[in-house]
C-alpha cells in the first residue's frame, strides 16, 4: 500500500484546508513514513497518535521564528495524522492510544498489511482514480502547474 497514502493524503489535505502554501510533497512523505515500520515486523510509534503529536510539537519548536519553514514542514505531521485516518489505525485502540492503554504494540502486522490482499488492491485502485481526478481538478496537465507542484510542493491557486 503505497499510492493510497501518497496520493490520497495530499488530496484530502488540499480539499479540507485549501492552503496554497502547504508543501503537499511533505504531506505525502508524512503519510508514507509509518509504512516504513513494516520492515520492523510490526507497528511502532508512527502508527500512534502520540507519534503524530510529537512530530507536530518538534516542528513547532524547531521553527519558532521561521514562519515560512514552519509552514512547509507542517506537512509532515499533517501527513502523519492523515495516515492514521486512512489506515483506520483509530479502530485499533491499543495502537492508536499507545502508551495510554499499555506499552506493547502486540505481535500484529502494521495496519497497512493486516487486511486481505483484495482490500489493499481496491484501495490502490481507488488511489489511482483519485490521482486522475486530482490531475483534472488541479489542472496538472498544464506544464506550469505541474512544475509548481514538483518544485515547490504547492498547487495552483484558484
C-alpha positions in Angstrom: 0.0 0.0 0.0 1.8 3.0 -1.3 -0.4 5.0 -3.6 -3.3 5.0 -1.1 -1.2 7.2 1.3 1.0 9.1 -1.2 -1.9 10.2 -3.4 -5.0 10.4 -1.1 -3.4 12.2 1.8 -2.3 15.3 -0.1 -5.7 15.4 -1.9 -7.6 15.3 1.4 -5.4 18.0 2.9 -5.8 20.2 -0.2 -9.6 19.8 -0.2 -10.0 20.3 3.5 -7.5 23.1 4.2 -7.3 24.7 0.8 -4.0 26.2 1.8 -2.0 27.3 -1.2 1.3 27.5 0.7 1.5 24.0 2.2 4.0 21.6 0.7 1.9 18.7 -0.5 5.1 16.7 -1.2 5.8 16.7 2.6 2.2 15.7 3.3 2.7 12.7 1.1 6.0 11.9 2.9 4.4 12.2 6.3 1.6 9.9 5.2 4.2 7.3 4.0 6.6 7.4 7.0 4.6 4.9 9.1 4.6 2.4 6.2 8.4 2.1 6.7 7.7 0.5 10.1 6.7 -2.6 8.1 10.4 -3.5 8.0 10.5 -3.8 11.8 7.9 -6.6 11.6 5.1 -4.6 13.3 3.7 -1.2 14.1 5.6 1.2 16.2 5.3 4.9 17.3 4.5 6.1 13.7 1.1 4.4 14.0 0.2 6.2 17.2 -1.5 9.5 18.0 1.5 10.3 20.3 3.9 9.9 17.4 2.0 12.4 15.2 1.6 14.8 18.1 5.4 14.6 19.0 6.2 15.3 15.3 3.9 18.4 15.4 5.5 19.6 18.6 9.0 19.1 17.2 8.2 21.1 14.0 6.6 23.9 16.0 9.5 24.1 18.5 12.2 23.9 15.8 10.7 26.6 13.7 9.6 29.1 16.3 11.0 32.1 14.5 10.9 30.8 10.9 7.3 31.1 9.8 7.9 30.0 6.2 10.0 27.0 7.1 7.3 26.1 9.6 4.5 26.3 7.0 6.5 23.9 4.8 7.5 21.4 7.5 4.0 21.2 8.9 3.2 18.9 6.0 5.0 16.1 7.7 2.9 15.9 10.9 -0.2 16.6 9.0 0.6 13.7 6.8 1.2 11.5 9.9 -2.3 12.5 11.2 -3.9 11.7 7.8 -2.1 8.3 7.7 -3.9 7.4 11.0 -7.2 8.1 9.4 -6.5 6.5 6.0 -5.1 3.4 7.7 -8.0 3.0 10.1 -5.5 2.9 12.9 -8.2 4.6 15.0 -10.0 1.3 15.0 -7.1 -0.4 16.9 -7.4 1.4 20.2 -4.4 -0.3 21.8 -2.2 1.0 18.9 -3.8 4.4 18.4 -3.7 5.4 22.1 -0.3 3.9 22.9 1.1 4.2 25.6 -2.1 5.2 27.5 -3.5 1.7 27.1 -0.3 -0.3 27.5 3.3 -0.2 26.4 3.3 -3.1 23.9 2.5 -2.9 20.3 1.4 -6.5 20.0 2.6 -9.1 17.6 0.5 -7.9 14.7 1.5 -6.6 11.3 1.3 -2.9 10.5 -2.3 -2.0 9.7 -1.4 -1.5 6.0 -0.7 -5.2 5.6 -3.1 -6.6 8.2 -6.0 -6.8 5.8 -6.9 -9.1 2.9 -4.9 -8.5 -0.3 -8.1 -7.7 -2.2 -8.8 -4.8 0.1 -5.3 -3.5 -0.5 -5.7 -3.7 -4.2 -9.1 -2.0 -4.1 -7.5 0.9 -2.1 -4.6 1.2 -4.6 -7.1 1.3 -7.5 -9.1 3.9 -5.7 -5.9 6.0 -5.3 -5.2 5.8 -9.0 -8.8 7.0 -9.6 -8.2 9.8 -7.1 -5.0 10.7 -8.9 -6.8 11.0 -12.2 -9.4 13.2 -10.5 -6.7 15.4 -8.9 -4.9 15.8 -12.2 -8.1 17.2 -13.7 -9.1 19.2 -10.6 -5.8 21.0 -10.2 -5.1 21.2 -14.0 -1.8 19.3 -13.6 -1.8 18.6 -17.3 -0.6 22.2 -17.6 3.2 22.3 -17.6 3.4 25.3 -15.3 1.0 23.8 -12.7 2.9 20.5 -12.8 6.3 22.3 -12.4 4.9 24.3 -9.4 3.8 21.1 -7.7 7.1 19.3 -8.4 9.4 22.2 -7.4 7.6 23.8 -4.5 5.0 21.2 -3.5 2.2 23.7 -4.0 -0.9 23.5 -6.1 -2.1 26.3 -8.3 -4.3 28.9 -6.7 -7.9 29.0 -7.7 
